[in-house]
């Protein structure tokens, strides 16, 4: 592993009813991203990029879960293409390993880039921190990010289910694994 990795956490449109996903397509509404120095644990370039959904809306349930409102996205959001260009310009991710907590973020970003004909901004080198944590801590199965933080006696900083805050929390979990 290089001395720097990128941590990514996505938030997407969602609805309270389980069956709603089949009827409506979730879309990325925030890309939380930061860089982690794997030797020092320093977290830098922490950013939340709000993304305007094209085919779906931000439900009341989604706002309650993420704290992201339709007004925030309308005012500060950019297209997925602009968000991916910002990632490429700011993080130079082509040569860096990137990490997420679970496989959802990798799958969702690839699907959304293909759907909207946007160049995928990240490298092919991906670490699933959720699986890595379960393996490192010899857990019978992977656990959620908030439970992992509690197991490590680390505070959950910021707002859970905000991409920018979750990316930083995931970075803390990864650094803890690497320290051991």
N, C-alpha and C positions, 0 to 999 in steps of 0.2 A: 504494500500500500504506500502511496506517495505521502508526503507530509501534509498535504491538504486534500480534503474531500468536500464535496458539496452535499448539503442536506436539503431535501425537498419534501414539502408536505402540501398536498392539494386539499382544497375545500371545493365542494360542488353543490349544485342545486339538489335539493332533496325534499321529500314529502313524508308526512307522518304515516300514511297508510302503506303497508308492506307491498301491496299489489300495484301501487302507483308507479313504481319504477318501470314496470312492464308497459305501461301506457305512455309514460313520459320519459324523455331522455335526459339524464343528468348531464350537466355541463360544468366545466371548471369555472369557479367564480373567484378563487384566490390561489395564487402560487406563492407559498411561503418558502423562502430559500435563505440559506446562510452558508458560510464557509467555516470549516472546522480545521484548525491546526492539530493534527493527530499527535504531535509530540508535546505541545504545551497545553492543549485544551482550549486555546483561545478561539472564541467565536467571533467572526467578523462578517461584514457585508450582509447583515441581516436585513431582509426586506420582505414585505408582503405586496405582491402585485395583484391588484384587483382586476378581474377579467369580466367583460360584459358577456353574458350568455346571449346566444342568438335564437335558440329554439325553445327555451324554457324560462321560467320565472323563478325568482327567489320567494319561496313560500314563507308564511309566518313561522312555520315549524323550522325552516332552514335558518331564519333570522334568530330564532330562540336558541338554536343549537350553536351557531357560529358567531353571532353578534353582527353579521354582515347584513346590511339593509339594502333594498333595491336602490335607495337614494345614494348610498355610498358608492355603489357600483356605477350608477348613472353619472355621478359627479367625477369620480376618480378612476373609473375602470377604463381599460384599453382592450383592444381585440386580442385574441389568442396569438395572432401573428406578431403583434407589437410586443406582447409579453415575452414570447420566445426570443424575439430580436433583442430585447432588453437583457435577457438572461445571457445570451451569447456575447453581447457587448460588455457586460459588467463582470461576468464570472469566467469567461473563456473556458467553457466546460468540456470542450472536445477531448482534451487529454486527461481529464480528471475523473476519478471514480465518483459516483454519486450514490447517495443512500436515501432510503425512505423507510418508514415503519410499516412494513407489510408490502404486499405486491400490488395493492390497489393503485397507488400513485403512478407506478411505472406503466401498468396496463392502461389506466385512464388517460395519461398524457399521450401515450402512443395512439390510442383510439381517437382522441380529440384532434391530434395533429393530422392523422390520416383523414378524418371526417371533413376537416376544414382546409385540407391541402396546405398545411403549414409544415415547414421543415422542423423535424424533431431536434430540439436544441441540446440534448444531453448525450453523453458517450454511451457505449454499450456496456461499460463496466458499472454494474449496479450491485449494491449490498443491501439485502433485506435485514434491517436492524432488528426487527421483531423476531425473525428466525434465529439470527445470530445471538440475540440476548437469551432466548430460550435454551439454545445449545450451551452457551457460556455458563449459564446459571443452573444447568442440568434440570430444567423444568420439564414436567411431563408433556406440556403443550405450550405454545406461545401465548402470551398475555398482552393485554392492552397497554398502551403507552403510559397512562396514568398509574396503573398498577405496577408497572416496571419502575417508575420513579419512586413510588412508595416503598417498593422492595429495596431500593438503593438508598432510602432515606434522603431523597432529593426532593425539594419542593417543585411543584408544578408551577412554573412561572408564566404569567400572562393569562390569557383566556384559552381554555381548552377548546379545540376545534376552530381556532384561528390559525391559519397556515403559518404565518410569521412566527407566532409563539410556539406552536408545536414543532416547527423546524429546529428552533433553539433547544427545546426540551429533548428532542431526539438526539441532537448533537451531544448533549450532556450524557445521555445514556450510552451512546457509542463511545465517547471518551472514557467513561467508566469501564466499559468492556475492555478497551485497549490498554488501560492502565493495569488491569489484573494480569 
